[in-house]
Amino acid sequence: MKNDLLEIRWHGRGGQGAVTASEILAEAALEEGKYFQAFPDYGPERMGAPVRAYTRISSAPIRQHCQITNPDAVVVLDPTLIGVVDFTEGLKEGGTVIVNIGESPAELKKRIGFKGGKLFTVDATRIAIDTIGKNIPNTPLVGALLKALGGGLSKEAVLDGVKKKIGTKVSEKLVKANVVAFERAYNEVKGE
């Protein structure tokens, strides 16, 4: 994190929870007394359309209010975006990419020609279906991102963010399932 500012760009499709994921991290930043921004970027709102969301977190006030073009980290919620969207565009040197896919980081690196930075993979779709019962991979990917970044926010604050944000939309049973999904991805994410 340069200058204590962490910038994350989320790539997904409508209905997968990219916007909610960015807001979960914002909730966690608030819990820890940090400054934050979380906002979406999409065209016509429809299920399945490509969307982007952004998260900024800092211990100092954030003065910029624009899209993130040089992220520290990128999270890809839908593997069908590989080859369709250049999700590594503008990634800072040594940046982190987390992709929802069943391939190993080495396999994916070779397939997409990823050079520089750190690449992590986790099968968030499988985890979401196993735990939540639906292909909504956002909560598992928040867990994978937290593990891949290795800090910046505490795991407890992020889990509180998950409970607060998801708890406003779903039953207590689904909140607990999302916590399990988060934990599984946190433990199952692989990096190279």
ABEGO torsion letter per residue (X at the ends): XBGGBBBBBBBBBBGAGAAAAAAAAAAAAAAAGBBBBBBBBBBBBBBGBBBBBBBBBBABBBABBBBBABBABBBBABAAABGABBAABGBBBGBBBBBBBABBAAAAAAAAGBBEEBBBBBBAAAAAAAAAGBBBAAAAAAAAAAAAAGEGBBAAAAAAAAAAAAAAABBAAAAAAAAAAAAAAAAABBBX
